[in-house]
Amino acid sequence: MKLNKRSVAHYALSDSPADHMGFLRTWGGPGAPPTPSGTGRRCWFVLKGNLLFSFESREGQAPLSLVVLEGCTVELAEAPVPEEFAFAIHFDAPGVRPHLLAADGQEAQEAWVKALSRASFSYMRLVVRELESQLQDARRSLALHRCTSQKASASCRKPQAPDSRSPGLENGHFLPRDCSPVGTVEGVGYRPVGWDLPEWELQGPTGLLLGRGQSPVSPETSCFSTLHDWYGQEILKLRQGWQQRAQGKQPGCKRQDKP
Amino acid sequence: MRYNEKELRALSQQPAEMAAELSMRGPKKGSVAKRRLVKLVVNFLFYFRTDEAEPLGALLLERCRVSQEEPGGFSISFIEDPERKYYFECCTQEQCQEWMEALRRASYEYMRCSLIFYRNEIQKMTGKDPLEQFGISEEARFQLSSLPRDRRAACVGTQLDELD
């Protein structure tokens, strides 16, 4: 399989930020003998994004090898290896043996395992999407606050503008995974009837991947749950209004006053 | 430079951001345009013969430049040799636009910038660091200072699009 090696090597040597670097002893990796033996080879490793490069030395002018870090997990190496600070990169790909590496000390070992575990593009994409949605919510809640302060002064005005509806809905997808009062929002049948909310669906898996009990929401949860309740009630009233108007269009139904 | 080809081939089988049959021409002089199945997976662009399951090749998309070539076509080149281009032809200009946008965003570098940008914005708005919950707030790669100067200015600026 071809690869744009020249460009890859250029990228390895360029001033693009490295996420981690250091000396490691290596046994596995591309081109190595089938079973780990001896003390391994000491190389200078540079991690850039999801790409792990090795060099003969810190001043190496060309990378020795590249390990693409997608679809892999990193674990402390298993017992048979009599190495103190060893760890291995396990690949999902069938028939691929783990790439064994060893650091010089415990701190280095832990730092590498941490860095490599979070090196995948997929992980990065998850974090970016999560932040993107947090920013959207922060912006909307800011707009909301402005809206509420206006509402406090303008007494009977209903929020008919689409903007005032959507924040509530999209705040809905921000449901924390802990048992915060936001649960009550769902209890009042808070569902976007007929509205397309692909973002809602996206947040579910993301929230789960963050781990149970970890709220994807920024620490002002109490603020958001208040907003949820407030909007939940507003939405309820609006729905009742629509339903009544819809019924009002049918013959034989009692006409209701606009709520 | 050796690389883990097996894993890369396995990656090419993963769900793609975008996949389509396009006409592709390599950078060598005199190369002929051929139909290829082109697949964008994370920061790699794989290309296959249309009737084969194993990829012919892959392009790492870090530090690449994506340019419009005649209507409906685009090229990918790399920073160290910008005239050495891989050419692609799409069915419509719309499809071409879609691909160009996707490819420009398909690098780890771009995502790192996005992350720093969003983090900065959220911090400004809420006073809190959104990375703390992930336990990655101290990582060097996510600090504003890790960006080269020109990108730093763009990140702190108003629009993320300025980074393109």
Chai-1 contact restraints between the chains, C-beta under 6 A:
chainA,res_idxA,chainB,res_idxB,connection_type,confidence,min_distance_angstrom,max_distance_angstrom,comment,restraint_id
A,M1,B,E5,contact,1.0,0.0,6.0,A-B,restraint_1
A,M1,B,P55,contact,1.0,0.0,6.0,A-B,restraint_2
A,M1,B,G57,contact,1.0,0.0,6.0,A-B,restraint_3
A,K2,B,G57,contact,1.0,0.0,6.0,A-B,restraint_4
A,L3,B,A58,contact,1.0,0.0,6.0,A-B,restraint_5
A,N4,B,L59,contact,1.0,0.0,6.0,A-B,restraint_6
A,K5,B,M1,contact,1.0,0.0,6.0,A-B,restraint_7
A,S7,B,F78,contact,1.0,0.0,6.0,A-B,restraint_8
A,V8,B,L60,contact,1.0,0.0,6.0,A-B,restraint_9
A,A9,B,M1,contact,1.0,0.0,6.0,A-B,restraint_10
A,H10,B,E80,contact,1.0,0.0,6.0,A-B,restraint_11
A,Y11,B,E62,contact,1.0,0.0,6.0,A-B,restraint_12
A,Y11,B,R63,contact,1.0,0.0,6.0,A-B,restraint_13
A,P17,B,R141,contact,1.0,0.0,6.0,A-B,restraint_14
A,P17,B,S146,contact,1.0,0.0,6.0,A-B,restraint_15
A,D19,B,R141,contact,1.0,0.0,6.0,A-B,restraint_16
A,P30,B,R2,contact,1.0,0.0,6.0,A-B,restraint_17
A,P30,B,Y3,contact,1.0,0.0,6.0,A-B,restraint_18
A,P30,B,N4,contact,1.0,0.0,6.0,A-B,restraint_19
A,G31,B,R2,contact,1.0,0.0,6.0,A-B,restraint_20
A,G49,B,Y108,contact,1.0,0.0,6.0,A-B,restraint_21
A,P63,B,M1,contact,1.0,0.0,6.0,A-B,restraint_22
A,S65,B,R2,contact,1.0,0.0,6.0,A-B,restraint_23
A,L66,B,Y3,contact,1.0,0.0,6.0,A-B,restraint_24
A,V67,B,N4,contact,1.0,0.0,6.0,A-B,restraint_25
A,V68,B,N4,contact,1.0,0.0,6.0,A-B,restraint_26
A,V68,B,E7,contact,1.0,0.0,6.0,A-B,restraint_27
A,V68,B,L8,contact,1.0,0.0,6.0,A-B,restraint_28
A,E70,B,L11,contact,1.0,0.0,6.0,A-B,restraint_29
A,E70,B,V42,contact,1.0,0.0,6.0,A-B,restraint_30
A,F91,B,E7,contact,1.0,0.0,6.0,A-B,restraint_31
A,A93,B,K6,contact,1.0,0.0,6.0,A-B,restraint_32
A,A93,B,E7,contact,1.0,0.0,6.0,A-B,restraint_33
A,A93,B,A10,contact,1.0,0.0,6.0,A-B,restraint_34
A,V96,B,K6,contact,1.0,0.0,6.0,A-B,restraint_35
A,F121,B,V42,contact,1.0,0.0,6.0,A-B,restraint_36
A,F121,B,N43,contact,1.0,0.0,6.0,A-B,restraint_37
A,M124,B,M111,contact,1.0,0.0,6.0,A-B,restraint_38
A,V128,B,M111,contact,1.0,0.0,6.0,A-B,restraint_39
A,V128,B,S114,contact,1.0,0.0,6.0,A-B,restraint_40
A,V128,B,L115,contact,1.0,0.0,6.0,A-B,restraint_41
A,L131,B,Y118,contact,1.0,0.0,6.0,A-B,restraint_42
A,L131,B,P130,contact,1.0,0.0,6.0,A-B,restraint_43
A,E132,B,Y118,contact,1.0,0.0,6.0,A-B,restraint_44
A,Q134,B,I122,contact,1.0,0.0,6.0,A-B,restraint_45
A,Q134,B,P130,contact,1.0,0.0,6.0,A-B,restraint_46
A,L135,B,Y118,contact,1.0,0.0,6.0,A-B,restraint_47
A,L135,B,E121,contact,1.0,0.0,6.0,A-B,restraint_48
A,L135,B,I122,contact,1.0,0.0,6.0,A-B,restraint_49
A,A138,B,I122,contact,1.0,0.0,6.0,A-B,restraint_50
A,A138,B,M125,contact,1.0,0.0,6.0,A-B,restraint_51
A,A138,B,T126,contact,1.0,0.0,6.0,A-B,restraint_52
A,S218,B,T126,contact,1.0,0.0,6.0,A-B,restraint_53
A,S218,B,K128,contact,1.0,0.0,6.0,A-B,restraint_54
A,S218,B,P130,contact,1.0,0.0,6.0,A-B,restraint_55
A,P219,B,K128,contact,1.0,0.0,6.0,A-B,restraint_56
